[in-house]
Amino acid sequence: MTKRFLPCLAACVFLSPHGLIAADWRPVTPADLALKPPKDDPSADVEVLFRDVRILNEAPGGHARNIVTEYIRMKIFSDRGKDKYASVEIPYWDKNSIYDVEGRTIHPDGTVIDLKKDAVFEKDAAKKNRGHSAKVIAFALPSVEPGSIIEYRWKKNPGEFISRYIPLDVQTDYPVDEVTFHVKPLTSQYVQIPQMRMLPFRCNPGKIEPESDGFSAITLHNVPAFHEEPYMPPELSVKQWILVYYEENTNAGKDKFWTSLSREHYKAFEARVKVNGDAKAFAAEIISGAASDDDKIARIYDYCHKTLKDVHGSQITTEERELAKENRTTADTIKHKSGTKEDIRLAFVALLQAAGFQARIAEMADRTSLLFDPAFQSAYFLNKDLVAVHVNDSWKFYDVNNEALAAGQLRWEEQGVLALIDDPKESGFVKTPILSATQTEVQRVGAFALSEEGNLEGDVREIRTGNQAMQWREDWANTNDAEREDALREQLKKRFAEFELTNVKYTASPNANMPVGVSYHIVVHGYAQRTGKRLFLNPNFFAVGTTARFTSNERHQPIYFAYPWTETESISWSLPPGFELDHPDFPGGYKFPPLGSYVLRIAGNTKRVNYARTFSFGGDDFVAITAEVYPNIKNIFDKVYEADNKLLTLKVAAPPAAGN
């Protein structure tokens, strides 16, 4: 099946080699030059007068043209607005290209200063987009002052392909008076294309208006700025955006639409699944000796997972990739021992069916970009395929294409979401399981000795299970221990001014069901503060140098935690000779049902302090709650942060009484 991916919006609304921007800039009116901050917001730093996006996606004569242009005009009101918006970065990914960048500054007296070509340069982006190489085109508009107008435009080629799905990023990080998308309806001389439709999210664009040049306009006014906040839901669940799409929609109605789509997709994949005598014999060989249904499924999974090579993956050589043959059916995939991700999924289905299981493809919208609702009636949102197996009156889900996962494991993005079972009769949505807080845990153990100068020396061990372990495997699978140690050292540099790190060891079994871990020896100079005859010690080594999870007193976006988790810390401290604990005053912990609990225990004598802390959050599901309850959520994490960073006082012990 052809997949409907959810690309990042910032990467989707851009351009390519055939000039669509007019040769001249739009006229600047006296009213634009004299514009003052809006009366309803006199503190505004900027106002975007317009944002104009033109999208051409067509295949005249069979050759795909995919061209997007963007043109922005902005009034600068303050030095803060100048500092933030006069420097521009335009992101793009992989084989996209951005070109024909132009810009200029217009002062209130009408003076125009053009952006020079040599002031436009390319650099690596600070972060990647879902694993894709990220770059930016950067430039700074010249001579910008409060009162200036800046405007710039560029083109982007997102690749030579035709897409039935075009997401439009209505909201940006600045307010816009008017944004207009000009979309050329998709046409093809070879394929009949359905009528262009649009599905708006959190905005009201009105009607699609035909234009004289064959384009259609979608216009919105007074679009507020979008501000990212920590721990907010996926962007497509909180931003204003529009999906322009070309898809038959004759089966309107929540249940009817998805049932029809499920049956259609079942026919497509079942035509390639061949369960013949050879497949049954081979499946019987794979599961021979298996004691349970789960064991049988795991054996078939392991065969497909480890033996069938993805022709586009990293586990196949260039020579094998070049020699790989096209697979028409699952019998070909099993014979060739290689194929596309879809080939391997279907081979897994075929072998499961050959072993007597009811196996289907399950389509879902993972939580990377969007929290899906079946009311979003478009196949676009089903961006991920799993294999579903009916066992003991319920469906179990398998991601056979992820090298880092064992049988039955799902990435956190695939957990707790609705999956559409492709079936000719009993299709419908089934929720995938999610690991609970007790199943996803970070265990940290420390054994430290403290000197009378306040220096720390000791050993640390960290163990991760559940989603924490799976995330670690995905992030670090293709790195070596030296690279991992460098990353650990960089993390510690953010927390400690002066330290020594030695004996770093990583534990990551090839068995993905096992935990992953790291251990190391560390010396931290000046860990505890010495004042006169006292030492002030934070007994939670793992909290030192961290920042509060929520710092703002206001919240606009909902709060979202991707999965529940538990943190446990067990730390022992050997006290310096002659010191003792001075009246410890620590909270014992508290509960905040149904979300979790915080437990803290400290015990000490003249030689040792033992610290034990458990923080559990989320219970049995991911957390997505409205901004109205933010004060309560912030209060929980503020109390945890305060307790985590509360200091113990160590004092010089009084000499023993005479005669004792």
Summary of the structure (lengths in Angstrom):
residues: 660
radius of gyration: 29.7
end to end distance: 85.0
largest distance: 106.2
contacts: 1982
relative contact order: 0.08
helix: 21%
strand: 34%
